[in-house]
């Protein structure tokens, strides 16, 4: 019993940091989308593992805080790790599409290139909008595209979760 409590206490910080990181990544993606950087289909698919992982990691954090069996917290962190690896793989594929290493999927271009808050011009913007292409980065900052940034961020969080699971 004492070991389980100590393990729960040791998992609180990793669970909190992984959850914070996942929320920050999704929040950043949504903020950039709000600022006019329309996501392509692959960008949207990279978000799905975060959406799946965040509730599990949050539940694991609650399990650790409420001193439930440590296997619940450890299992939740493991699920978060798997979700981070999944988005890392999707991000690496998307990066490869941007660099011309892989062909873009046929579903590419299903998003919108602009957003509007004016309901009157919404239909007009939908009629004239061109969907973003998955093989062109919406923006690069210091030479890093959003897909590249996702690979780096998800990789760092996955590595941290892996190290926490091993201890």
N, C-alpha and C positions, 0 to 999 in steps of 0.2 A: 504493500500500500504506500509506504513511504517513497519507494522508487518511482511509482506512477505519479505521485504528486510532484516530485522533483523533475521528472520528465515533462510533465505538463507545464511547469514553470519555465523550463528551458525552451519549450516550443512557443511560448507566448510572443517573444520578440521576433523570431523568424516568421511566424504567421502574420503578425501585425505588419512587418516590413514588406512581405510579399503581397499582402492585401493592399497596402498603401501604394506599392509600385504598380500593381495591376490597375487600380483605380486612377492613378496618375497618368498612366499610359492611355487608357480609354478617354479620360478627361481631356488630355492633350489632343488626341485625335478628333474628338468632338469640337474642341475649341478651334482647331485649324479648319475643320469643316465649316464651322460657323463664320470664320473669317474669309471664306470663299474658296478654300482648297477642296474641291469636290473629290470624294473618294471614288476610285474605280472598283470594279467587282472584286478584284483580289484584295484591295484594301479592306473592303467590308468583310470578306471571308477571314482575314487575319484577326478581326475583332471577336469572332465567334468563340474561340477557345477562352478568351478573357471573360466573356459573358457566362460561359459554363463554369469557369474556375473560381470566379469571385465569390459566388454564394457558398461553395464548398470551403474555401479558405476562411471566409467569415464564420461559417459554422464551426470550423476547427478552432478558430480563435475563441469563440464563445465556449466551446467544450473545454479548452485549456483554462479559460478564466473561471468557469464554474466547476472546475476540478472533476470533470467527467473522466471516464477511463482514457488513459493516454493514447490508446489505439485510435480513438476518434480524432484527436488532434493530429496524430501522425498520419493517419489515413487521408485526412483532408489536405494536409501539406503535400502528400504524395500525389493526390489528384491535381492540386495546383501545379506541381512540378510537371506532370504529364501534359496539362493544358499549355504550360509555357513552352514545352518542347514542341507541341503541335503548332503553336503560332510562330515559333522560331523557324520551323520547317516551311510553313507557308510564306513567311517573310523572306526566307532564303530563295524559295522558288520565285517569288515576286521580284526580288532583286535580280535574279537571273533573267527574268523576262525583260526587265528594264535595261539590262546590259546586253541583251540580244543572245544570251546563252541558250535560253529556252524559248519556244514559240508561245505567244500569248494564247490563252484559252479562247474558244469561240464565244463564251459568255462575256468576254471583256467588252466594256463599253456600255454596261447596263445602267450606270449611274447618271447623274446630271452634272453639268459643268458649272452651274451657277445656282445660287439660292436667292430667294427674294422674301421680303417680309410684307410686300404690297400685294394684297389679295387681288386687286384689279389687274395687275400685270402678270399674275401667276400663269394663266393659260397662255399668254403670249410668250413668256419665258420658256414654258414647256414645249411650245411649238418650235422655237428657234434654238433650243439648247442642243449642243452636241455632247454626246457622252464622252467622258474622259477615257483615254486609252490606257490600258494596263502597261504598255511598253514604254510609256513616257512618264517620267517622274513629275508629279504635280509641282514639286519644288525641291530645291537642293539647298541645304544650309551647311556650309563648310564642306561641300562635296558629298554630303550624305543625304540620301532621299528618305522619305518617310518609311519605306520598306526596309532600307538599311538600318534606320534608327530602331525600328521594331526588332530587328534581328539582334542588335546590340543590347537593347533594354531587356528583351525576353531572355537572351542568353545570360545576362548578368543575374537576373532574378532566378532563373532556373539553376544556375550554378550555386547561388546562395541557398536555395531550397534543398538542393542535393546535399550540400555540405551539412546543413541543419539536420537532414534526415539521417545522415551517416553518423552523427554524434550521439 
